[in-house]
Amino acid sequence: MSTGVAQAFEDFVEGECIAFRPYRVSEQEIIEFASKYDPQPFHTDAEAAKDSIFNGLVASGWMTTAIFMRMQCDSFILESTCLGSPGVDQVRWLVPVRPGDELTGEARITEVRPSQSKPDRGVVYFDCRLWNQNDEVVMTLKTLAMFGRRPGSY
């Protein structure tokens, strides 16, 4: 979708997939994030994590979700007319994210709906997923976001 021009509501097409730029996860950021927000030993201590059900250090699911947001911003949101999101309908962490993983992902557009009450915007619904370098899906989520419409298009 990146054309160098800000993406507006009218540019989103049901069924289209927007590919995300890759993101490599470091051990340091896993520990830093978890130390601040999810200080469970399998997220903060590589030695203790060896004795956990994960057999090693893993990222918090919340960190994986934050990485998803970063990837989405870098891939298209920052070049769009995004007005924010009212929320996420479903998030699933399917496979642990580990230090050194390279994540890639996509957002598939499932619905595009102009606002009935505010004609200057519309809502875009997405089914999203991230996967690692082994093609294992590590996270899925369903979300929606509001995007501004081009003047004169409504």
Secondary structure, DSSP 8 states (H G I E B T S, - for coil): ---SS-B-GGG--TT-EEE---EE--HHHHHHHHHHH---HHHH-HHHHTTSTTSS----HHHHHHHHHHHHHHHTGGGBTEEEEEEEEEEEE-S---TT-EEEEEEEEEEEEE-SS-TTEEEEEEEEEEE-TTS-EEEEEEEEEEEE--TT--
